[in-house]
Amino acid sequence: MLAGISKGKTEIACEARQTIFQQGSVADSLYFVVRGKVQLVVASREGKEAIVATLGAEEFFGEGCLAGQPNRMFTAIASDASRLMRVEKGAMAQVLHDEPALSSMFATHLLQRIVRYEADLVDQLFNSSEKRLARLLLLLSHFGKDSKSETVVAGVNQEHLAQMVGTTRSRINHFMNKFRKLGFIEYNNGSGLTVHRGLKNILLSDEAA
């Protein structure tokens, strides 16, 4: 997909939990996930952290540099062993100008990202904590339309989930235990957890707390 870029492109192999770039660093490139998963983490001045997204194969991140963003707004961390393509800002801008097919695909990617953010806002404003958690687990596991089960990578703990959902850790623990007893999730001995199709039922329920 990025074959048209001959200069300014570097393939990077990352180990699990390796930092790709830090929040506040110069935004001079963007990345494409070839294989693996990447977490985007934001930290406040007080040191409080929140995971804002988990990305998988064939997704871009760091594209804010193309819109004039001078510094990174988040820290990017490889969730597990990953292979990335780093593309310098100038090289990407040039290929988007020269190759309409890639430009169209990239525009679609950005529109999908905007739709996701809009859905996140609606979810935060109107859904219960339980529904927000269910939706978050489905997103973190990249649960597909035809999936029966998907795995959330290790490194996302209940404190992270509480920050992302906007509730307390005790509430997250309560809901996770409920989901486990209902067979919607399954812990994998420290290597993450498996999300099953039945968790979607929580999003359709009118009784979620």
C-alpha contacts under 8 A as a table, 3 or more apart, distances in Angstrom:
res1	aa1	res2	aa2	distance
1	M	4	G	7.63
1	M	102	L	7.27
2	L	5	I	5.81
2	L	102	L	7.97
3	A	6	S	7.19
4	G	95	V	6.86
4	G	99	E	7.98
5	I	8	G	7.26
5	I	9	K	6.66
5	I	91	A	6.85
5	I	92	M	7.63
5	I	95	V	6.60
6	S	9	K	6.87
7	K	91	A	6.87
8	G	87	V	5.76
8	G	88	E	5.17
8	G	90	G	7.89
8	G	91	A	5.62
9	K	85	M	6.80
9	K	86	R	5.65
9	K	87	V	4.55
9	K	88	E	6.47
9	K	91	A	7.67
10	T	85	M	5.72
10	T	86	R	5.08
10	T	87	V	6.53
11	E	83	R	7.22
11	E	84	L	5.81
11	E	85	M	4.55
11	E	86	R	6.18
12	I	83	R	5.76
12	I	84	L	5.07
12	I	85	M	6.06
12	I	86	R	7.05
13	A	81	A	7.57
13	A	82	S	5.97
13	A	83	R	4.63
13	A	84	L	6.40
14	C	18	Q	6.14
14	C	20	I	7.86
14	C	78	A	6.53
14	C	80	D	7.95
14	C	81	A	5.64
14	C	82	S	5.12
14	C	83	R	6.16
14	C	84	L	7.67
15	E	18	Q	5.46
15	E	78	A	6.88
15	E	80	D	6.35
15	E	81	A	4.50
15	E	82	S	6.53
16	A	78	A	5.58
16	A	79	S	5.41
16	A	80	D	3.80
16	A	81	A	4.68
16	A	82	S	7.37
17	R	77	I	5.90
17	R	78	A	5.18
17	R	79	S	5.40
17	R	80	D	6.39
18	Q	77	I	5.64
18	Q	78	A	5.39
18	Q	79	S	7.77
19	T	22	Q	7.12
19	T	75	T	7.41
19	T	76	A	6.04
19	T	77	I	4.41
19	T	78	A	6.44
20	I	75	T	7.53
20	I	76	A	5.33
20	I	77	I	5.53
20	I	78	A	6.95
21	F	25	S	7.04
21	F	75	T	5.71
21	F	76	A	5.49
21	F	77	I	7.44
22	Q	25	S	5.62
22	Q	72	R	7.04
22	Q	74	F	6.68
22	Q	75	T	4.36
22	Q	76	A	6.60
23	Q	42	V	7.19
23	Q	43	A	7.86
23	Q	71	N	7.53
23	Q	72	R	5.01
23	Q	73	M	5.34
23	Q	74	F	4.29
23	Q	75	T	4.47
23	Q	76	A	7.89
24	G	71	N	5.16
24	G	72	R	4.88
24	G	73	M	6.19
24	G	74	F	7.29
25	S	71	N	5.36
25	S	72	R	5.44
26	V	70	P	6.07
26	V	71	N	4.53
26	V	72	R	6.22
27	A	30	L	7.97
27	A	62	G	7.39
27	A	64	G	7.65
27	A	65	C	5.32
27	A	69	Q	6.57
27	A	70	P	5.36
27	A	71	N	4.66
27	A	72	R	5.33
28	D	65	C	6.07
28	D	70	P	7.74
28	D	88	E	6.24
28	D	89	K	5.51
29	S	62	G	6.85
29	S	63	E	7.44
29	S	65	C	6.47
29	S	86	R	6.71
29	S	87	V	5.51
29	S	88	E	4.22
29	S	89	K	4.56
30	L	60	F	7.14
30	L	61	F	5.98
30	L	62	G	4.52
30	L	63	E	5.14
30	L	64	G	7.97
30	L	65	C	7.12
30	L	86	R	5.94
30	L	87	V	5.46
30	L	88	E	6.51
30	L	89	K	6.65
31	Y	60	F	5.53
31	Y	61	F	5.39
31	Y	62	G	6.18
31	Y	63	E	7.58
31	Y	84	L	6.52
31	Y	85	M	5.51
31	Y	86	R	4.58
31	Y	87	V	6.09
32	F	57	A	7.92
32	F	58	E	6.47
32	F	59	E	5.74
32	F	60	F	4.44
32	F	61	F	6.61
32	F	84	L	5.63
32	F	85	M	5.04
32	F	86	R	6.60
32	F	87	V	7.99
33	V	36	G	6.93
33	V	37	K	7.37
33	V	38	V	7.85
33	V	55	L	7.85
33	V	56	G	6.43
33	V	57	A	4.88
33	V	58	E	5.38
33	V	59	E	5.52
33	V	60	F	6.38
33	V	82	S	7.62
33	V	83	R	6.47
33	V	84	L	4.73
33	V	85	M	6.54
34	V	57	A	5.21
34	V	58	E	5.88
34	V	82	S	7.54
34	V	83	R	5.40
34	V	84	L	5.26
34	V	85	M	6.83
35	R	56	G	7.21
35	R	57	A	5.04
35	R	58	E	7.79
35	R	82	S	5.27
35	R	83	R	5.02
35	R	84	L	6.90
36	G	56	G	6.04
36	G	57	A	6.12
36	G	78	A	7.66
36	G	79	S	7.52
36	G	80	D	6.18
36	G	81	A	6.06
36	G	82	S	4.19
36	G	83	R	6.48
37	K	54	T	6.77
37	K	55	L	5.49
37	K	56	G	4.53
37	K	57	A	6.82
37	K	78	A	6.07
37	K	79	S	5.38
37	K	80	D	6.18
37	K	81	A	7.87
37	K	82	S	6.45
38	V	54	T	5.63
38	V	55	L	5.14
38	V	56	G	6.55
38	V	76	A	6.62
38	V	77	I	5.58
38	V	78	A	4.42
38	V	79	S	5.17
38	V	80	D	7.63
38	V	82	S	7.92
39	Q	51	I	6.75
39	Q	52	V	7.69
39	Q	53	A	5.84
39	Q	54	T	4.47
39	Q	55	L	6.37
39	Q	76	A	5.75
39	Q	77	I	5.21
39	Q	78	A	6.26
39	Q	79	S	6.09
40	L	51	I	5.81
40	L	52	V	5.69
40	L	53	A	5.26
40	L	54	T	6.36
40	L	74	F	6.10
40	L	75	T	5.68
40	L	76	A	4.69
40	L	77	I	6.52
41	V	49	E	6.68
41	V	50	A	5.62
41	V	51	I	4.37
41	V	52	V	5.81
41	V	53	A	7.45
41	V	74	F	5.42
41	V	75	T	5.07
41	V	76	A	6.35
41	V	77	I	7.69
42	V	49	E	5.60
42	V	50	A	5.44
42	V	51	I	6.41
42	V	52	V	6.89
42	V	73	M	7.13
42	V	74	F	4.72
42	V	75	T	6.28
43	A	46	E	7.86
43	A	47	G	5.69
43	A	48	K	5.37
43	A	49	E	4.27
43	A	50	A	6.51
43	A	74	F	7.40
44	S	47	G	5.20
44	S	48	K	5.22
44	S	49	E	6.48
45	R	48	K	7.39
49	E	160	H	7.92
49	E	163	Q	7.86
50	A	160	H	6.18
50	A	163	Q	5.74
50	A	164	M	6.18
51	I	54	T	7.69
51	I	160	H	6.58
51	I	163	Q	7.82
51	I	164	M	6.50
52	V	164	M	6.93
53	A	140	L	7.53
54	T	139	L	7.88
54	T	140	L	5.72
55	L	59	E	6.41
55	L	140	L	7.99
56	G	59	E	6.06
56	G	142	H	7.53
59	E	109	H	7.74
60	F	63	E	6.96
60	F	109	H	7.91
62	G	65	C	6.55
62	G	72	R	7.39
63	E	66	L	5.77
63	E	67	A	7.65
64	G	67	A	5.34
64	G	68	G	6.83
64	G	69	Q	5.35
65	C	68	G	5.28
65	C	69	Q	4.72
65	C	70	P	6.57
65	C	71	N	7.84
65	C	89	K	6.62
66	L	69	Q	7.12
66	L	89	K	6.35
66	L	93	A	7.07
69	Q	72	R	7.42
72	R	75	T	7.32
78	A	81	A	6.83
78	A	82	S	6.45
79	S	82	S	7.88
79	S	153	V	6.72
79	S	154	A	7.31
79	S	155	G	7.09
80	D	153	V	7.38
87	V	91	A	6.64
87	V	92	M	6.27
88	E	91	A	5.37
88	E	92	M	6.29
89	K	92	M	5.34
89	K	93	A	6.21
90	G	93	A	5.13
90	G	94	Q	6.19
91	A	94	Q	5.20
91	A	95	V	6.33
92	M	95	V	5.24
92	M	96	L	6.11
93	A	96	L	5.26
93	A	97	H	6.36
94	Q	97	H	5.15
94	Q	98	D	6.24
95	V	98	D	4.91
95	V	99	E	5.69
95	V	102	L	7.76
95	V	103	S	7.90
96	L	99	E	5.53
96	L	100	P	6.75
96	L	102	L	6.29
96	L	103	S	4.77
97	H	100	P	7.06
97	H	103	S	7.20
99	E	102	L	5.61
99	E	103	S	6.25
100	P	103	S	4.88
100	P	104	S	6.01
101	A	104	S	5.20
101	A	105	M	6.32
102	L	105	M	5.06
102	L	106	F	6.05
103	S	106	F	5.11
103	S	107	A	6.14
104	S	107	A	5.10
104	S	108	T	6.27
105	M	108	T	5.08
105	M	109	H	6.31
106	F	109	H	4.96
106	F	110	L	6.35
107	A	110	L	5.11
107	A	111	L	6.22
108	T	111	L	5.10
108	T	112	Q	6.15
109	H	112	Q	5.18
109	H	113	R	6.27
110	L	113	R	5.01
110	L	114	I	6.27
111	L	114	I	5.04
111	L	115	V	6.22
112	Q	115	V	5.07
112	Q	116	R	6.18
113	R	116	R	5.03
113	R	117	Y	6.31
114	I	117	Y	5.11
114	I	118	E	6.22
115	V	118	E	5.10
115	V	119	A	6.17
116	R	119	A	5.09
116	R	120	D	6.15
117	Y	120	D	4.91
117	Y	121	L	6.28
118	E	121	L	5.14
118	E	122	V	6.36
119	A	122	V	5.14
119	A	123	D	5.98
120	D	123	D	5.00
120	D	124	Q	6.13
121	L	124	Q	5.13
121	L	125	L	6.20
122	V	125	L	5.16
122	V	126	F	5.99
122	V	127	N	7.64
123	D	126	F	5.59
123	D	127	N	5.15
123	D	132	R	6.36
124	Q	127	N	6.16
124	Q	132	R	7.06
124	Q	165	V	7.67
127	N	131	K	6.02
127	N	132	R	6.22
128	S	131	K	5.28
128	S	132	R	6.18
128	S	208	A	6.55
128	S	209	A	5.68
129	S	132	R	5.04
129	S	133	L	6.13
129	S	165	V	6.60
129	S	166	G	7.58
129	S	167	T	6.83
129	S	209	A	6.48
130	E	133	L	5.19
130	E	134	A	6.26
130	E	175	F	6.44
130	E	202	I	7.72
130	E	208	A	5.80
130	E	209	A	5.63
131	K	134	A	5.02
131	K	135	R	6.12
131	K	202	I	6.13
131	K	203	L	5.48
131	K	208	A	6.41
131	K	209	A	7.78
132	R	135	R	5.20
132	R	136	L	6.04
132	R	165	V	5.97
133	L	136	L	4.99
133	L	137	L	6.17
133	L	161	L	7.42
133	L	165	V	6.00
133	L	172	I	7.65
134	A	137	L	5.29
134	A	138	L	6.35
134	A	199	L	6.45
134	A	200	K	7.28
134	A	202	I	6.63
134	A	203	L	6.95
135	R	138	L	5.14
135	R	139	L	6.20
135	R	200	K	7.80
135	R	203	L	7.10
136	L	139	L	5.03
136	L	140	L	6.01
136	L	165	V	7.60
137	L	140	L	5.08
137	L	141	S	6.11
137	L	152	V	7.45
137	L	195	V	7.21
138	L	141	S	5.30
138	L	142	H	6.20
138	L	143	F	5.25
138	L	195	V	7.02
138	L	199	L	7.86
138	L	200	K	7.94
139	L	142	H	4.98
139	L	143	F	6.26
140	L	143	F	7.75
140	L	152	V	5.99
141	S	150	E	5.63
141	S	151	T	5.39
141	S	152	V	4.48
141	S	153	V	7.49
141	S	194	T	8.00
141	S	195	V	7.06
142	H	150	E	7.18
143	F	147	S	6.17
143	F	149	S	7.36
143	F	150	E	5.92
144	G	147	S	5.00
147	S	150	E	6.92
147	S	197	R	6.92
148	K	196	H	5.96
148	K	197	R	5.15
149	S	194	T	6.52
149	S	195	V	5.42
149	S	196	H	4.30
149	S	197	R	5.87
150	E	194	T	5.55
150	E	195	V	5.30
150	E	196	H	6.67
151	T	192	G	6.79
151	T	193	L	5.64
151	T	194	T	4.26
151	T	195	V	6.01
152	V	192	G	5.40
152	V	193	L	5.35
152	V	194	T	6.13
152	V	195	V	7.23
153	V	156	V	7.15
153	V	191	S	6.64
153	V	192	G	4.72
153	V	193	L	7.05
154	A	157	N	7.97
154	A	190	G	6.73
154	A	191	S	4.95
154	A	192	G	3.94
154	A	193	L	7.48
155	G	192	G	7.23
156	V	160	H	6.00
156	V	161	L	7.10
156	V	192	G	7.65
157	N	160	H	5.34
157	N	161	L	6.40
158	Q	161	L	4.90
158	Q	162	A	6.05
158	Q	169	R	6.14
158	Q	172	I	6.45
158	Q	173	N	6.93
159	E	162	A	5.08
159	E	163	Q	6.37
159	E	169	R	5.74
160	H	163	Q	5.21
160	H	164	M	6.29
161	L	164	M	5.10
161	L	165	V	5.96
161	L	169	R	7.80
161	L	172	I	7.13
162	A	165	V	5.22
162	A	166	G	5.71
162	A	167	T	5.19
162	A	168	T	5.49
162	A	169	R	5.24
162	A	171	R	7.98
162	A	172	I	6.10
163	Q	166	G	5.19
163	Q	167	T	6.73
163	Q	168	T	7.82
167	T	171	R	6.77
167	T	172	I	7.38
168	T	171	R	5.33
168	T	172	I	6.49
169	R	172	I	4.97
169	R	173	N	6.12
170	S	173	N	5.03
170	S	174	H	6.21
171	R	174	H	5.02
171	R	175	F	6.27
172	I	175	F	5.20
172	I	176	M	6.01
173	N	176	M	5.13
173	N	177	N	6.12
174	H	177	N	5.34
174	H	178	K	6.28
175	F	178	K	4.92
175	F	179	F	6.10
176	M	179	F	5.03
176	M	180	R	6.09
176	M	185	I	7.88
177	N	180	R	5.07
177	N	181	K	6.16
178	K	181	K	5.23
178	K	182	L	6.25
179	F	182	L	5.15
179	F	183	G	6.28
179	F	184	F	5.08
179	F	185	I	5.85
179	F	199	L	7.40
180	R	183	G	5.07
180	R	184	F	5.71
180	R	185	I	4.94
180	R	186	E	6.02
181	K	184	F	7.62
182	L	185	I	7.95
183	G	186	E	7.06
183	G	196	H	7.50
183	G	198	G	7.61
184	F	195	V	6.14
184	F	196	H	5.05
184	F	197	R	7.02
184	F	198	G	5.37
184	F	199	L	4.95
185	I	193	L	6.78
185	I	194	T	5.50
185	I	195	V	4.60
185	I	196	H	5.81
185	I	199	L	7.52
186	E	193	L	5.50
186	E	194	T	5.04
186	E	195	V	6.66
187	Y	190	G	7.50
187	Y	192	G	6.51
187	Y	193	L	4.34
187	Y	194	T	6.35
188	N	191	S	5.35
188	N	192	G	5.57
188	N	193	L	5.12
188	N	194	T	7.02
189	N	192	G	7.35
195	V	199	L	7.16
196	H	199	L	6.04
197	R	200	K	6.02
198	G	201	N	5.57
198	G	202	I	7.90
199	L	202	I	5.68
199	L	203	L	7.66
200	K	203	L	5.43
200	K	204	L	6.95
201	N	204	L	5.14
201	N	205	S	6.24
202	I	205	S	5.10
202	I	208	A	6.75
205	S	208	A	6.10
